[in-house]
Amino acid sequence: MASCGKNDLKEVAVFTGKDTIPSQIATAITVIYSDSAKVKARLTAPKMIQYITGDQDMEMPNGLNVLFFNDSLKTNSSLRADYGIRYPNKYLIKVTGNVIVSNPKGDTLNTEELFWDENKNIIYSNTFVKVKEPDKIILAEGFTSDVNFMHYTFKKVKGTFSINSPEAQ
């Protein structure tokens, strides 16, 4: 800003709203997550915006898709959402809007908000979730699972319905 007397970015940020100034914008991004030289996941998004903050948060405003892999690079599970934001200093990704997680067993989770804790290697939600298994549907408030969505637990089950029951439809 030309009217600033000092060359102080913190002072400029107060006037410009530092959380709204992108430092980077990228399209058609792919991010590979690995641990001990083994690929664990691949995140793709049509757009990524990184902001001028101390944390360098990465926003994916147009949605994202994640594939989680086993040691043989076969897909263990997938995740998609309408919006996502990664907090790199916390190793946490928050996704919202039409969140769908699925695994090779045919289990599918639907929710409006989900977190992926990269350090703990888990996904979780504190909001309403609907899990459809091949033979039943489970409705609950909150759940926790490994990122492969193979071993999950519910916080507060609201109901379980057989797939063949009229309530499940």
N, C-alpha and C positions, 0 to 999 in steps of 0.2 A: 504494500500500500504506500503510495507516494507521500501521504501526510504523516506517516509515522516518523518520529524523531530518532528512534533507535532501530537497530537491525535485530529486533527481538521477535522470533517466531511465535513465542508464547503470547506476546502482546497482540500480534497480528491474528492469532487464532481466536482470541476473545471476540474480535470484531467480525471475523469471517465464519465462525462456527467450524472449528477444526474437524469435527466429526463428519462434516458434510463435504469436505474437500478430498476427492480421490487423489491418491499418490500414484496409483496404477489402475488401469482398466484393461482387461484382456477378454477376448472372445474365444469360444471353442476351446476351453481349457481342459487339460487332463493332469491330474495329480496322482502320483503313485506313492503309496504308503508301504514302507518296508520295515522289517525288524530283523536284525542280524543277517542282513543281505538276502532276506527272503521277502518277496512281494506278498503283502497281506491284503491290499485293497487298491482299487482304482476308482477315483472320483472324476466324473466328467460334468461339465456345466457349460451352458451356452455363453454365460457372461460371469466375470468375476471382477469385483471392485475392491481394491485395497485402500484403506483410508489413512490419512496422516494422523495417527494416534501413537501413543507409546507402545501399544500392543500390536499395531499393524493388523487389525481385524480384517478378515477377508469375507466379503458378502457375495452371495450368489443369488441375486434378485430374481432371476428367471428360472430357478429350479436347479436340481442336480440329480445325478444318478451315481450310486456307488455299488461296485461289485466287490464282495469279500471272497478271498481265495484260500484254499487249503495249501499244504506244502507242495502238492503236485500241480498247482496253479489251476485247479478246477474250481469253478464257482460254487461256494458254499451257501451264499445268500446274496440278496440284492436289496437295495434301499432306494427309494425315489421320493422326492418332495418338491413342492412348488417354490420353496424358498429355503436358503441356508445361510448360516454365518459361522465362520470358524474363528475361534479365539485361540491363536497359536501359543500364547503364553500359558494358557490353561490346558492345552491339548484337548479341547472340547469343541464339538460341532453341534450346533442347535439347528434342527430342521423343523419347518412348519408347513402347514397347508397340504392336505391330501397326502399324508405320509403313508407309504406302503412298503412293508418289509416282507420278503418271502424267502423260503428255503426249499431245497430239493425234495423234502418230504411232502410238499404241497401245502404247508402251513402258510397263512398270510395274515399279517397284522395291518390294521388300519387305525390311524390316530391323527390328530391335528398338530401334535407337538412331540418331538422325540429328541433325545440327546445321545451323542456318540462320544463316550469317554475313551480317548485314544490310549491313555496310560493304563486304565483298568481293563481295556479291551472288552467293554460292555456297551450295550445300548439300553436306554431306559426312558420311561415316560412317567409323569405324575398326573397325567390327564386321562380321560376316557380312552380305552382301547377296545378293539374288537378283533379277536383272533379266530380265524376260520381254519379248523383242522379238517382232514378228510371226512371225519364222522361227526363233528360237533362244532358249535360256535360258542366262544367264551366272551362274555362282556365283563369288563373290569375297570376300576379306577387305578391306573398305574401298573407298571410291570418292569421287570429287569431281565435281561438276557445276555448271553454271550453274543458277540458280533455276528456269529454264524446263525443266530436265531434258531438254535437247536435245543437249547436248555433254557427255558424261561419260567419265571415265577410271577405271580400276580400279587398285587398289594391288597386289593379289596375286590373280590369277585362279586359281580352284580347278578350274574346268571349264566347258566350253561344250558344249551339247547342241542338236542340231537338234530343232525342235518335233515332227517326225515320228518321232523315235527313241523307243524304249520307256523309256530312261533319263530323258527329259525329263518324263515324266508323274509 
